[in-house]
Amino acid sequence: MSDEPPAITEHHLTITRTARYYTLGDPAAASTDIWIVCHGFGQLARSFIESFRAIAHPGRLVIAPEALNRYYLNREGGRAGANARVGGTWMTREDRLAEIEDYVRYLDVLLREVAGGDTSPQVRITALGFSQGAAVVARWLVHGEARLDRVILWCGLLPPE
């Protein structure tokens, strides 16, 4: 018998979880143009999508998925008070490969759900990533199932891999 403590082993479990997103425009009327816009670190989708009102028009649908992880941006006296702002993050270095797989799968499912499976060549799909969202979109382009016609990486870096 060994006097050494038992080993700690990491495990993963895939679960169903609720993801929040916002739309600008009518999904049923998005006959020509769909934009998926991924916010940056510390942002939330509801405020990020406001920036896209200037390009909204009939026939265009803007979809702003929200990162699956949220946290308090400011803490009052070391704790999160009622007025603490909340932001989102797509991933951190902690368990990053699982986080990447989760958000790529999330974006694939979201596009299928909102577009109703109609991602025919007549519908142009644009993916825009801002800041941390730029790496998200780049990874989705490489690892996801979606057919993206245009990719815009705004104020962000390509992921190192």
N, C-alpha and C positions, 0 to 999 in steps of 0.2 A: 504494500500500500504506500502511496506517495503522500507526502505532507504538503504538496503543492495544491493551491486552490484550483477548483475546476475552471476550465477555459470559458471565456465569454465569446459567444458566437453571434454574429450578425445575421439576421434573416430579413426577408422582404415578403410582403403580402400585398397582392393587388386587390383593391377594393373599389367599390363604386363610390363616387363622391360628387357633391354638388359644385358646379362651376358657374360663376356669374359672368354675363356678358350683356352688352348694350347694343342697340341698333339705332341707326339714323336712316330713316326711309322705310318704305313698305316692302317686306320680303316678297310678297306676292307680285309686286310690280317691278322687281329688280330683273328686268328682261335683258339688260345689256352689260351691266357693270356691277361687280361686287368688290368692295375693298375690305380687307381684314387689316385692322390697325392695332398693333401691339405696343402698349405703353412702356415707359421706362421704369427704372428702379425708383421706388418710393411714390409712384403714382397709382391712381385708381382709374378704371375704365370709364366711369361716369364723367369725370372731369376731362379726361383725355379726348373723348369723342366730341366734346364741344368744339375742339379745334378744327373739326372737319365740316362744320356747318357751311363754310364758304364753298365747298365743292358738292354739297348736297343738291340733287335735282331728281325729278321723276326718272325712273329707270335705273338709278344708282342706289345701291344699298351699302352702307358703311357698318361694319361689325367691329366692335371693340371688345375682345375677350379680356377678362381680368386674370392676372396672375393668380395661381392657386394658393399662394402664400401671402398672408397679410401680417403686418406688425405695426406697433405704435411708433410714429415718427418722433414725437417729443414726449417726454415723460415729466410729469409734475412731481418734483420732490422724490424722484426715484421710482415712482409708480405711474401707471397709466390712469389719468383722471378722466372725468367726463368730457373734458375739452381736448383731450389728446387727439391729434390728427392720426389718421390711419393711412398707410401706404402699402403697396404690394411689391413683391419680388418674384420673379419667375424661377429663380434658383440661387443657391449659394454654393460654396465649395463642399458643404456637408451633403453627402449622398447625391452628388450632382448628376451622375449617370441615370439614376432612377428619376430624378426631377426632370431631366431632359426627355426621357422616354414618356413620362406622364404628360408634359405639355405638348409634345409632338402629337401624341394620340388625341389629346384634348382638342387641338386645332383641327385635326382631321375630322373628328366626330362633329365638331361645331360647324364646319363648312358643309358637311353632308346634311346635317339637321336643318340649318337655316336656309341653305340653297335648295333643300328638298331633293337632293340628288341630281338637280339639273345644273351640272357644270359643263354643259356642252360648249363646243368651240364658239358659239354665238355669244356666250357670256364671258366677258373678259374679267379675269380675277387678278386683282392687284393685292399684294401683301406689303404692308409698310411696317417697319419696325423702328421705333425711336429709342435711342440710348440702349438700355439692356434689351429692349424689344428687338433691336437689330440682330443681336446674336440669336434670339429666339426664332426670328423669321429665317435667318440663314440656316439654322439647324432644321427647321421645318422643311425648307426647300430641299435639303439633302436627304433627310431621313423620313419625311412624311409621304403620304399618298396623294396629296392634292396636286392638281395641275395648275401651276401658277404662271400667268402670262407676263406679269411684271412684278419686280421686286424692288422696293425702295428701302435702303438702309440709311437712316437719318441720324446723325450725331452718335454713331455707335461703331464698334469694332467687329470685324469678322472674328468668330471664335477661333481659338488657336488650333483646334483640330481640323 
